[in-house]
Amino acid sequence: MGDLLGLLSFGPDGWGDEIAAGTWLTIRLAAATLPFGLALGFVVGLARNANAPWLSVPGNLFATVFRALPELLTLFIVYYGGQYLVQWLVSFFTDTYVEINAFVAGLVALGLVFAAFASEVFLGAFRSIGRGQYEAAAAVGLTPFQAMRLVIVPQLIRYALPGLANLWLVLLKETSLVSIIALNDLLRQTSVAVGATKEPFFFYLVACLIYLAMSIISTFGLVAIERWSERGMKR
């Protein structure tokens, strides 16, 4: 057992540095994807809740497509399709070869999928807020933007938070997909360590424990956010 634990030491004789770097990249990718996915999901949810077809139809189409496609396929489309698109645009000005950043591709792909599912959560939250809330905001002279910021969004957060919390935990796990496009996340670094040491059970168990630890820490954070969102409410 001591020999196995020695494989996790930091320095040239262990894989602790690589596993830690992969874990840090996984956290950074998830943390960077979250605001992008939330913002886009909110906009799509708002569009889907609109009465105007020119807003609701594109919103529903976006949600349907990215909820239906496998996440791995979405990642490939964004990474290779984005590479083709960028190279095509650059070709109008120069013959220089441009390679798309794998981190950005992973962020966009995971963000699109997160946004599609988040839009469903936001849509349900919007529909849980009575029409009278909008009418009351208008009656006291609030503009639509003020009504959204001061009246609707605070209630929206409470309704949407449980669903968004689940999506965050799913996002943490889905970051492992970026190992396919050679991004050195936790799973890829673990796989490299397995290939070098021939200890698959040990290293994959370590990866499982790290993902579990991140999920547990996230759960505590989400509980704290939920309590904050419910401040001032009678139980």
TORKOL-4160 file (C-alpha; in steps of 0.2 Angstrom, whole numbers, padded with zeros to 4 digits, m for minus):
235
<pt num="1" X="0000" Y="0000" Z="0000"/>
<pt num="2" X="0015" Y="0012" Z="0004"/>
<pt num="3" X="0021" Y="0009" Z="m0014"/>
<pt num="4" X="0005" Y="0014" Z="m0021"/>
<pt num="5" X="0003" Y="0029" Z="m0010"/>
<pt num="6" X="0021" Y="0034" Z="m0016"/>
<pt num="7" X="0014" Y="0035" Z="m0034"/>
<pt num="8" X="0004" Y="0050" Z="m0028"/>
<pt num="9" X="0020" Y="0059" Z="m0021"/>
<pt num="10" X="0025" Y="0076" Z="m0029"/>
<pt num="11" X="0041" Y="0077" Z="m0039"/>
<pt num="12" X="0049" Y="0067" Z="m0053"/>
<pt num="13" X="0045" Y="0050" Z="m0044"/>
<pt num="14" X="0026" Y="0052" Z="m0042"/>
<pt num="15" X="0011" Y="0058" Z="m0051"/>
<pt num="16" X="0004" Y="0070" Z="m0038"/>
<pt num="17" X="0009" Y="0085" Z="m0048"/>
<pt num="18" X="0000" Y="0079" Z="m0063"/>
<pt num="19" X="m0016" Y="0074" Z="m0054"/>
<pt num="20" X="m0016" Y="0090" Z="m0045"/>
<pt num="21" X="m0014" Y="0100" Z="m0061"/>
<pt num="22" X="m0028" Y="0090" Z="m0069"/>
<pt num="23" X="m0040" Y="0093" Z="m0055"/>
<pt num="24" X="m0036" Y="0111" Z="m0055"/>
<pt num="25" X="m0040" Y="0112" Z="m0074"/>
<pt num="26" X="m0056" Y="0103" Z="m0071"/>
<pt num="27" X="m0061" Y="0115" Z="m0058"/>
<pt num="28" X="m0057" Y="0130" Z="m0069"/>
<pt num="29" X="m0066" Y="0123" Z="m0084"/>
<pt num="30" X="m0082" Y="0120" Z="m0074"/>
<pt num="31" X="m0081" Y="0137" Z="m0065"/>
<pt num="32" X="m0078" Y="0146" Z="m0082"/>
<pt num="33" X="m0092" Y="0136" Z="m0090"/>
<pt num="34" X="m0105" Y="0139" Z="m0077"/>
<pt num="35" X="m0108" Y="0158" Z="m0079"/>
<pt num="36" X="m0108" Y="0156" Z="m0098"/>
<pt num="37" X="m0120" Y="0142" Z="m0097"/>
<pt num="38" X="m0131" Y="0151" Z="m0084"/>
<pt num="39" X="m0132" Y="0167" Z="m0094"/>
<pt num="40" X="m0136" Y="0159" Z="m0111"/>
<pt num="41" X="m0148" Y="0147" Z="m0102"/>
<pt num="42" X="m0157" Y="0162" Z="m0094"/>
<pt num="43" X="m0158" Y="0171" Z="m0111"/>
<pt num="44" X="m0165" Y="0155" Z="m0120"/>
<pt num="45" X="m0177" Y="0152" Z="m0105"/>
<pt num="46" X="m0183" Y="0170" Z="m0107"/>
<pt num="47" X="m0185" Y="0168" Z="m0126"/>
<pt num="48" X="m0195" Y="0152" Z="m0124"/>
<pt num="49" X="m0206" Y="0160" Z="m0111"/>
<pt num="50" X="m0210" Y="0175" Z="m0123"/>
<pt num="51" X="m0227" Y="0176" Z="m0132"/>
<pt num="52" X="m0218" Y="0181" Z="m0148"/>
<pt num="53" X="m0215" Y="0166" Z="m0160"/>
<pt num="54" X="m0199" Y="0174" Z="m0167"/>
<pt num="55" X="m0192" Y="0172" Z="m0149"/>
<pt num="56" X="m0200" Y="0156" Z="m0143"/>
<pt num="57" X="m0197" Y="0146" Z="m0159"/>
<pt num="58" X="m0178" Y="0149" Z="m0159"/>
<pt num="59" X="m0177" Y="0146" Z="m0141"/>
<pt num="60" X="m0186" Y="0130" Z="m0142"/>
<pt num="61" X="m0176" Y="0124" Z="m0156"/>
<pt num="62" X="m0159" Y="0128" Z="m0147"/>
<pt num="63" X="m0165" Y="0118" Z="m0132"/>
<pt num="64" X="m0172" Y="0104" Z="m0142"/>
<pt num="65" X="m0155" Y="0102" Z="m0152"/>
<pt num="66" X="m0143" Y="0103" Z="m0138"/>
<pt num="67" X="m0153" Y="0092" Z="m0126"/>
<pt num="68" X="m0155" Y="0079" Z="m0139"/>
<pt num="69" X="m0137" Y="0078" Z="m0145"/>
<pt num="70" X="m0125" Y="0067" Z="m0135"/>
<pt num="71" X="m0113" Y="0079" Z="m0126"/>
<pt num="72" X="m0098" Y="0070" Z="m0134"/>
<pt num="73" X="m0105" Y="0073" Z="m0151"/>
<pt num="74" X="m0108" Y="0092" Z="m0146"/>
<pt num="75" X="m0090" Y="0093" Z="m0141"/>
<pt num="76" X="m0083" Y="0086" Z="m0157"/>
<pt num="77" X="m0094" Y="0097" Z="m0167"/>
<pt num="78" X="m0088" Y="0113" Z="m0158"/>
<pt num="79" X="m0070" Y="0108" Z="m0158"/>
<pt num="80" X="m0068" Y="0102" Z="m0176"/>
<pt num="81" X="m0082" Y="0113" Z="m0183"/>
<pt num="82" X="m0075" Y="0128" Z="m0174"/>
<pt num="83" X="m0058" Y="0124" Z="m0181"/>
<pt num="84" X="m0064" Y="0123" Z="m0198"/>
<pt num="85" X="m0074" Y="0139" Z="m0196"/>
<pt num="86" X="m0060" Y="0149" Z="m0189"/>
<pt num="87" X="m0048" Y="0142" Z="m0202"/>
<pt num="88" X="m0060" Y="0147" Z="m0216"/>
<pt num="89" X="m0062" Y="0165" Z="m0209"/>
<pt num="90" X="m0043" Y="0167" Z="m0207"/>
<pt num="91" X="m0040" Y="0160" Z="m0225"/>
<pt num="92" X="m0048" Y="0177" Z="m0232"/>
<pt num="93" X="m0033" Y="0186" Z="m0224"/>
<pt num="94" X="m0018" Y="0175" Z="m0223"/>
<pt num="95" X="m0013" Y="0157" Z="m0226"/>
<pt num="96" X="m0007" Y="0155" Z="m0208"/>
<pt num="97" X="m0014" Y="0139" Z="m0199"/>
<pt num="98" X="m0024" Y="0143" Z="m0183"/>
<pt num="99" X="m0028" Y="0130" Z="m0170"/>
<pt num="100" X="m0043" Y="0132" Z="m0159"/>
<pt num="101" X="m0040" Y="0132" Z="m0141"/>
<pt num="102" X="m0046" Y="0115" Z="m0133"/>
<pt num="103" X="m0050" Y="0124" Z="m0117"/>
<pt num="104" X="m0061" Y="0136" Z="m0126"/>
<pt num="105" X="m0069" Y="0123" Z="m0136"/>
<pt num="106" X="m0073" Y="0113" Z="m0121"/>
<pt num="107" X="m0080" Y="0128" Z="m0112"/>
<pt num="108" X="m0092" Y="0132" Z="m0127"/>
<pt num="109" X="m0097" Y="0114" Z="m0130"/>
<pt num="110" X="m0101" Y="0111" Z="m0111"/>
<pt num="111" X="m0109" Y="0128" Z="m0110"/>
<pt num="112" X="m0121" Y="0125" Z="m0124"/>
<pt num="113" X="m0127" Y="0109" Z="m0117"/>
<pt num="114" X="m0128" Y="0116" Z="m0099"/>
<pt num="115" X="m0138" Y="0131" Z="m0106"/>
<pt num="116" X="m0150" Y="0120" Z="m0115"/>
<pt num="117" X="m0155" Y="0111" Z="m0099"/>
<pt num="118" X="m0154" Y="0126" Z="m0089"/>
<pt num="119" X="m0166" Y="0135" Z="m0100"/>
<pt num="120" X="m0179" Y="0121" Z="m0096"/>
<pt num="121" X="m0176" Y="0125" Z="m0077"/>
<pt num="122" X="m0178" Y="0143" Z="m0080"/>
<pt num="123" X="m0193" Y="0141" Z="m0091"/>
<pt num="124" X="m0202" Y="0131" Z="m0077"/>
<pt num="125" X="m0197" Y="0144" Z="m0064"/>
<pt num="126" X="m0204" Y="0158" Z="m0075"/>
<pt num="127" X="m0220" Y="0149" Z="m0077"/>
<pt num="128" X="m0221" Y="0147" Z="m0058"/>
<pt num="129" X="m0221" Y="0166" Z="m0055"/>
<pt num="130" X="m0239" Y="0172" Z="m0057"/>
<pt num="131" X="m0244" Y="0185" Z="m0070"/>
<pt num="132" X="m0250" Y="0196" Z="m0056"/>
<pt num="133" X="m0232" Y="0199" Z="m0051"/>
<pt num="134" X="m0228" Y="0207" Z="m0068"/>
<pt num="135" X="m0244" Y="0217" Z="m0067"/>
<pt num="136" X="m0240" Y="0223" Z="m0049"/>
<pt num="137" X="m0223" Y="0229" Z="m0054"/>
<pt num="138" X="m0230" Y="0238" Z="m0069"/>
<pt num="139" X="m0244" Y="0246" Z="m0057"/>
<pt num="140" X="m0230" Y="0254" Z="m0046"/>
<pt num="141" X="m0222" Y="0261" Z="m0061"/>
<pt num="142" X="m0207" Y="0249" Z="m0063"/>
<pt num="143" X="m0200" Y="0247" Z="m0081"/>
<pt num="144" X="m0199" Y="0230" Z="m0088"/>
<pt num="145" X="m0181" Y="0229" Z="m0084"/>
<pt num="146" X="m0183" Y="0235" Z="m0066"/>
<pt num="147" X="m0197" Y="0223" Z="m0064"/>
<pt num="148" X="m0186" Y="0209" Z="m0070"/>
<pt num="149" X="m0172" Y="0214" Z="m0059"/>
<pt num="150" X="m0181" Y="0218" Z="m0043"/>
<pt num="151" X="m0196" Y="0207" Z="m0043"/>
<pt num="152" X="m0195" Y="0192" Z="m0055"/>
<pt num="153" X="m0176" Y="0187" Z="m0054"/>
<pt num="154" X="m0176" Y="0186" Z="m0034"/>
<pt num="155" X="m0191" Y="0174" Z="m0035"/>
<pt num="156" X="m0184" Y="0165" Z="m0051"/>
<pt num="157" X="m0168" Y="0161" Z="m0041"/>
<pt num="158" X="m0178" Y="0152" Z="m0028"/>
<pt num="159" X="m0188" Y="0142" Z="m0040"/>
<pt num="160" X="m0173" Y="0138" Z="m0051"/>
<pt num="161" X="m0160" Y="0134" Z="m0039"/>
<pt num="162" X="m0163" Y="0116" Z="m0035"/>
<pt num="163" X="m0163" Y="0111" Z="m0054"/>
<pt num="164" X="m0147" Y="0122" Z="m0057"/>
<pt num="165" X="m0138" Y="0114" Z="m0042"/>
<pt num="166" X="m0141" Y="0097" Z="m0050"/>
<pt num="167" X="m0135" Y="0104" Z="m0067"/>
<pt num="168" X="m0119" Y="0110" Z="m0059"/>
<pt num="169" X="m0115" Y="0093" Z="m0052"/>
<pt num="170" X="m0118" Y="0085" Z="m0069"/>
<pt num="171" X="m0107" Y="0098" Z="m0076"/>
<pt num="172" X="m0093" Y="0094" Z="m0064"/>
<pt num="173" X="m0093" Y="0076" Z="m0071"/>
<pt num="174" X="m0095" Y="0080" Z="m0089"/>
<pt num="175" X="m0079" Y="0090" Z="m0089"/>
<pt num="176" X="m0071" Y="0073" Z="m0090"/>
<pt num="177" X="m0076" Y="0072" Z="m0109"/>
<pt num="178" X="m0063" Y="0085" Z="m0113"/>
<pt num="179" X="m0050" Y="0072" Z="m0111"/>
<pt num="180" X="m0055" Y="0066" Z="m0129"/>
<pt num="181" X="m0048" Y="0083" Z="m0136"/>
<pt num="182" X="m0032" Y="0081" Z="m0127"/>
<pt num="183" X="m0035" Y="0093" Z="m0114"/>
<pt num="184" X="m0026" Y="0088" Z="m0098"/>
<pt num="185" X="m0040" Y="0087" Z="m0086"/>
<pt num="186" X="m0041" Y="0075" Z="m0071"/>
<pt num="187" X="m0047" Y="0060" Z="m0081"/>
<pt num="188" X="m0033" Y="0063" Z="m0095"/>
<pt num="189" X="m0019" Y="0064" Z="m0082"/>
<pt num="190" X="m0026" Y="0049" Z="m0073"/>
<pt num="191" X="m0026" Y="0039" Z="m0089"/>
<pt num="192" X="m0008" Y="0044" Z="m0093"/>
<pt num="193" X="m0003" Y="0039" Z="m0075"/>
<pt num="194" X="m0012" Y="0022" Z="m0078"/>
<pt num="195" X="m0003" Y="0019" Z="m0094"/>
<pt num="196" X="0014" Y="0023" Z="m0086"/>
<pt num="197" X="0012" Y="0013" Z="m0070"/>
<pt num="198" X="0000" Y="m0001" Z="m0075"/>
<pt num="199" X="m0011" Y="0003" Z="m0059"/>
<pt num="200" X="m0028" Y="0006" Z="m0067"/>
<pt num="201" X="m0038" Y="0002" Z="m0051"/>
<pt num="202" X="m0028" Y="0013" Z="m0040"/>
<pt num="203" X="m0027" Y="0029" Z="m0050"/>
<pt num="204" X="m0045" Y="0028" Z="m0056"/>
<pt num="205" X="m0051" Y="0025" Z="m0038"/>
<pt num="206" X="m0041" Y="0041" Z="m0034"/>
<pt num="207" X="m0050" Y="0050" Z="m0048"/>
<pt num="208" X="m0067" Y="0044" Z="m0041"/>
<pt num="209" X="m0063" Y="0050" Z="m0024"/>
<pt num="210" X="m0057" Y="0067" Z="m0031"/>
<pt num="211" X="m0074" Y="0069" Z="m0041"/>
<pt num="212" X="m0083" Y="0064" Z="m0025"/>
<pt num="213" X="m0074" Y="0077" Z="m0015"/>
<pt num="214" X="m0078" Y="0090" Z="m0027"/>
<pt num="215" X="m0096" Y="0085" Z="m0027"/>
<pt num="216" X="m0097" Y="0085" Z="m0008"/>
<pt num="217" X="m0089" Y="0102" Z="m0007"/>
<pt num="218" X="m0101" Y="0109" Z="m0020"/>
<pt num="219" X="m0116" Y="0102" Z="m0011"/>
<pt num="220" X="m0111" Y="0112" Z="0005"/>
<pt num="221" X="m0109" Y="0127" Z="m0006"/>
<pt num="222" X="m0126" Y="0125" Z="m0014"/>
<pt num="223" X="m0135" Y="0122" Z="0003"/>
<pt num="224" X="m0127" Y="0139" Z="0009"/>
<pt num="225" X="m0133" Y="0147" Z="m0007"/>
<pt num="226" X="m0151" Y="0140" Z="m0005"/>
<pt num="227" X="m0152" Y="0146" Z="0013"/>
<pt num="228" X="m0146" Y="0164" Z="0007"/>
<pt num="229" X="m0159" Y="0164" Z="m0007"/>
<pt num="230" X="m0173" Y="0160" Z="0006"/>
<pt num="231" X="m0168" Y="0173" Z="0019"/>
<pt num="232" X="m0182" Y="0182" Z="0026"/>
<pt num="233" X="m0195" Y="0169" Z="0021"/>
<pt num="234" X="m0206" Y="0161" Z="0033"/>
<pt num="235" X="m0204" Y="0142" Z="0035"/>
